[in-house]
Amino acid sequence: MNEAYGAFAYAYDQALGEMFFQAARRVLGDVLARYPSDERTHLDVACGTGLAVEFFEKHGYQSVGVDASLAMLAVGRKRAVRLIGGDFRALPFRTTFGRITSLYDSLNHIERREDLVAVFRSIRGLMSPRSLFLFDMNHPDVYPAVWGMHEPYVSTGRDHHLEIATKFRARDGIAHGLVTGWARLTNGEQVKIRETHRQRAWSEAEITECLGEAGLGALEVIDFDPFQDVTNLDTGGVKLFFVCRAT
C-alpha cells in the first residue's frame, strides 16, 4: 500500500468522508423509509472508509463493503469488519442484496462509457426483483462551477491538512484534482500527501442510458446538495441521487 495514499485515505475520512455522510444519512433514511425492504442485506460499492456499511448495520442490515483501494479499506476497518477489495466491473459475489449503494460520487471516477455500463451490469447481476440500487453522481454543472475555481479547497484539522487544487476541461468533460498536504497517522507519524485524481462529468441522460443498457431503470432522481451550498452556485444542481430497480 502506497504510504502517501494511506495518509490521504486517513485525511479524507476526517476532512470529507464524515462531513458528506452527515448529509447522505438524511437522504438514505428518507429513501429507505419510502421503499421498505424485507431483504435485510446490503452491499456498498466503492465503500471507501466504511461509513455506509456502518450506517446500514446500525439499521439492522447485514452489510458488506467493496473497494479497489486497500488504503481506504484499512482506514474503514475501524468502523466495519466486512470489507473486501474488488473490481467494480466484476464484483466478487454470488448472491443478491436487498439494497446496494455507491456514494461520494465514486462513479464519477469512471471515465469510459463501457466501464460505467460494466459496473452497472455487475451490480444488476446482484439484484433480485425487489432490490434497489442507490447511488449519487455529481451534477455536470458542478464541474465548471466548482472544479473550475481558481482557489483550492482547504481542510485543516489536528491530524491533517489537505489542499485540493482542481481544474476542468470542458472539451472532454474531464476534471483533475491535485491533492497535497499531510496526515498524522495513528502511530504519530506525519506523512506527506500528493495525489492526482480525475473525474468525468456525466449528464443525467448519459447515466440513464448506461443504466438502461445494463438492465436498470431509475424510479426517481433526487436533487441532492450535501453541503447546502447550492444557493451560492450558479448550477442546475449539486448531486444527482438515483433510486434504481432492475428492469
C-alpha positions as CSV (number, residue, x, y, z in Angstrom):
1,M,0.0,0.0,0.0
2,N,1.4,3.4,-1.0
3,E,2.2,5.3,2.2
4,A,1.1,8.7,0.7
5,Y,-2.2,7.3,-0.4
6,G,-2.6,5.7,3.0
7,A,-2.2,9.1,4.5
8,F,-4.7,10.6,2.0
9,A,-7.3,7.9,3.0
10,Y,-6.8,8.8,6.7
11,A,-7.2,12.6,6.0
12,Y,-10.0,12.1,3.6
13,D,-12.0,10.2,6.2
14,Q,-11.7,13.2,8.6
15,A,-11.9,16.0,6.1
16,L,-14.6,14.9,3.6
17,G,-16.0,11.4,4.4
18,E,-17.7,12.1,7.7
19,M,-18.9,15.6,6.6
20,F,-20.5,14.2,3.4
21,F,-22.1,11.3,5.2
22,Q,-23.9,13.6,7.6
23,A,-26.0,14.7,4.6
24,A,-26.1,11.3,2.9
25,R,-27.5,9.8,6.0
26,R,-30.6,12.0,5.7
27,V,-31.2,11.1,2.1
28,L,-30.7,7.4,2.7
29,G,-33.0,7.5,5.7
30,D,-35.8,9.1,3.6
31,V,-35.4,6.6,0.7
32,L,-35.2,3.5,3.0
33,A,-38.4,4.7,4.7
34,R,-40.1,5.3,1.3
35,Y,-39.0,1.9,0.0
36,P,-39.1,-0.6,2.9
37,S,-37.4,-3.9,2.4
38,D,-37.7,-7.4,3.9
39,E,-34.3,-8.3,2.4
40,R,-32.0,-7.0,5.1
41,T,-28.8,-7.4,3.1
42,H,-26.7,-4.5,1.8
43,L,-23.7,-4.0,-0.4
44,D,-21.8,-0.7,-0.6
45,V,-19.8,-0.4,-3.9
46,A,-16.7,1.9,-3.6
47,C,-17.3,1.8,0.2
48,G,-14.2,3.9,1.0
49,T,-13.8,4.1,4.7
50,G,-16.9,2.1,5.5
51,L,-19.4,4.8,6.6
52,A,-22.3,3.4,4.6
53,V,-21.6,-0.1,5.9
54,E,-21.7,1.1,9.4
55,F,-24.9,3.0,8.8
56,F,-26.7,0.0,7.3
57,E,-25.5,-2.3,10.0
58,K,-27.0,0.1,12.6
59,H,-30.3,-0.1,10.7
60,G,-30.4,-3.9,11.0
61,Y,-28.9,-4.9,7.7
62,Q,-26.1,-7.5,7.2
63,S,-23.8,-5.2,5.3
64,V,-20.6,-5.7,3.3
65,G,-18.4,-3.1,1.5
66,V,-16.1,-3.5,-1.5
67,D,-13.5,-1.0,-2.7
68,A,-10.5,-1.1,-5.1
69,S,-8.3,0.9,-2.6
70,L,-6.7,-1.2,0.1
71,A,-5.7,2.1,1.9
72,M,-9.4,3.1,2.2
73,L,-10.3,-0.3,3.4
74,A,-7.6,-0.2,6.0
75,V,-9.0,3.0,7.5
76,G,-12.5,1.7,7.2
77,R,-11.8,-1.3,9.4
78,K,-12.1,1.0,12.5
79,R,-15.9,1.0,11.9
80,A,-16.7,-2.1,9.8
81,V,-15.5,-5.7,9.6
82,R,-16.9,-7.0,6.3
83,L,-14.8,-5.0,3.8
84,I,-13.1,-6.6,0.8
85,G,-11.1,-5.5,-2.2
86,G,-12.6,-5.9,-5.6
87,D,-13.1,-4.6,-9.2
88,F,-16.5,-2.9,-9.5
89,R,-16.8,-4.1,-13.1
90,A,-16.7,-7.7,-11.9
91,L,-17.9,-7.8,-8.3
92,P,-16.8,-10.8,-6.4
93,F,-20.2,-12.1,-5.1
94,R,-22.6,-14.9,-6.0
95,T,-25.7,-13.7,-4.1
96,T,-28.2,-10.9,-4.3
97,F,-28.6,-7.9,-1.9
98,G,-31.7,-6.1,-0.9
99,R,-30.0,-2.8,-1.1
100,I,-26.9,-1.7,-3.0
101,T,-25.3,1.7,-2.7
102,S,-22.5,3.7,-4.2
103,L,-21.9,7.1,-2.7
104,Y,-19.4,10.0,-2.6
105,D,-19.7,10.5,-6.4
106,S,-17.4,7.4,-6.6
107,L,-18.8,6.5,-10.0
108,N,-17.7,9.9,-11.5
109,H,-14.1,8.5,-11.3
110,I,-15.2,6.2,-14.2
111,E,-14.3,8.0,-17.4
112,R,-15.2,5.5,-20.2
113,R,-18.8,4.7,-21.1
114,E,-18.1,0.9,-21.5
115,D,-16.7,0.8,-18.0
116,L,-19.7,2.6,-16.5
117,V,-22.0,0.1,-18.2
118,A,-19.9,-2.8,-17.0
119,V,-20.2,-1.5,-13.4
120,F,-24.0,-1.1,-13.7
121,R,-24.2,-4.6,-15.3
122,S,-22.2,-6.2,-12.5
123,I,-24.4,-4.6,-9.9
124,R,-27.5,-5.7,-11.8
125,G,-26.3,-9.3,-11.5
126,L,-26.5,-9.0,-7.7
127,M,-30.1,-7.7,-7.6
128,S,-33.4,-9.6,-7.1
129,P,-36.7,-8.1,-8.5
130,R,-37.1,-6.4,-5.1
131,S,-33.6,-5.0,-4.8
132,L,-32.8,-1.3,-5.1
133,F,-29.6,0.3,-6.2
134,L,-29.0,3.8,-4.7
135,F,-26.1,6.0,-5.9
136,D,-25.1,9.6,-6.4
137,M,-23.1,11.3,-9.1
138,N,-22.1,14.9,-9.4
139,H,-24.4,17.2,-11.4
140,P,-22.4,18.1,-14.5
141,D,-22.8,21.8,-13.8
142,V,-20.7,21.4,-10.7
143,Y,-17.5,20.8,-12.6
144,P,-17.1,24.2,-14.3
145,A,-18.6,26.0,-11.3
146,V,-16.6,24.3,-8.5
147,W,-13.8,22.2,-10.1
148,G,-13.1,25.2,-12.3
149,M,-12.4,27.6,-9.4
150,H,-9.0,29.1,-9.0
151,E,-8.9,28.8,-5.3
152,P,-8.2,25.3,-3.8
153,Y,-10.4,23.5,-1.3
154,V,-8.6,23.6,2.1
155,S,-9.3,21.4,5.1
156,T,-7.2,21.7,8.3
157,G,-7.5,19.6,11.4
158,R,-5.5,18.4,14.4
159,D,-4.2,15.4,12.4
160,H,-4.4,16.6,8.8
161,H,-4.0,19.4,6.3
162,L,-5.4,19.0,2.8
163,E,-5.4,21.3,-0.2
164,I,-7.3,20.2,-3.4
165,A,-6.5,22.3,-6.4
166,T,-8.9,21.5,-9.3
167,K,-9.4,22.3,-13.0
168,F,-12.0,21.3,-15.5
169,R,-11.5,20.6,-19.2
170,A,-14.9,21.3,-20.9
171,R,-14.0,19.8,-24.3
172,D,-14.0,16.2,-22.9
173,G,-15.7,16.7,-19.5
174,I,-12.7,15.6,-17.5
175,A,-11.9,17.2,-14.2
176,H,-8.5,17.0,-12.5
177,G,-7.7,17.4,-8.8
178,L,-4.2,17.7,-7.2
179,V,-4.3,16.8,-3.5
180,T,-1.4,17.9,-1.4
181,G,-0.9,18.1,2.4
182,W,-0.1,15.8,5.2
183,A,-1.8,13.5,7.7
184,R,-0.6,12.3,11.2
185,L,-1.4,8.6,11.4
186,T,-2.5,6.7,14.4
187,N,1.1,5.8,15.2
188,G,2.0,9.5,15.4
189,E,3.9,9.6,12.1
190,Q,3.3,12.6,9.9
191,V,3.2,11.6,6.2
192,K,3.1,13.9,3.2
193,I,0.3,13.6,0.7
194,R,0.5,14.2,-3.0
195,E,-2.2,12.6,-5.2
196,T,-3.8,13.3,-8.5
197,H,-7.4,12.4,-9.1
198,R,-9.6,12.5,-12.2
199,Q,-13.4,12.6,-12.7
200,R,-15.8,12.8,-15.7
201,A,-18.8,15.0,-15.8
202,W,-21.7,12.7,-16.8
203,S,-25.1,14.1,-17.7
204,E,-28.3,12.6,-16.3
205,A,-29.2,11.5,-19.8
206,E,-25.9,9.7,-20.2
207,I,-26.3,8.0,-16.8
208,T,-29.8,6.9,-17.6
209,E,-28.8,5.5,-21.0
210,C,-26.0,3.4,-19.4
211,L,-28.4,2.2,-16.7
212,G,-30.8,1.0,-19.4
213,E,-28.1,-0.8,-21.3
214,A,-27.3,-2.7,-18.1
215,G,-30.9,-3.6,-17.4
216,L,-31.6,-1.0,-14.7
217,G,-34.1,1.8,-14.6
218,A,-34.5,4.9,-12.3
219,L,-37.6,5.0,-10.1
220,E,-36.6,8.6,-9.2
221,V,-33.7,11.0,-9.3
222,I,-33.3,13.3,-6.3
223,D,-31.5,16.7,-6.4
224,F,-29.1,16.4,-3.5
225,D,-26.8,19.1,-2.0
226,P,-24.8,17.6,0.8
227,F,-23.1,20.8,1.7
228,Q,-26.1,23.1,1.3
229,D,-24.2,25.5,-0.9
230,V,-26.5,25.3,-3.9
231,T,-27.8,28.8,-3.4
232,N,-24.3,30.1,-3.7
233,L,-23.6,28.3,-7.0
234,D,-24.8,29.1,-10.5
235,T,-25.7,25.5,-11.3
236,G,-28.7,23.3,-12.0
237,G,-27.8,21.1,-9.0
238,V,-25.0,19.7,-7.0
239,K,-25.6,15.9,-7.0
240,L,-28.0,13.5,-8.6
241,F,-29.2,10.7,-6.3
242,F,-30.6,7.8,-8.3
243,V,-33.0,5.2,-6.9
244,C,-32.9,2.2,-9.3
245,R,-34.6,-1.1,-9.8
246,A,-33.9,-4.0,-12.3
247,T,-36.0,-3.8,-15.4
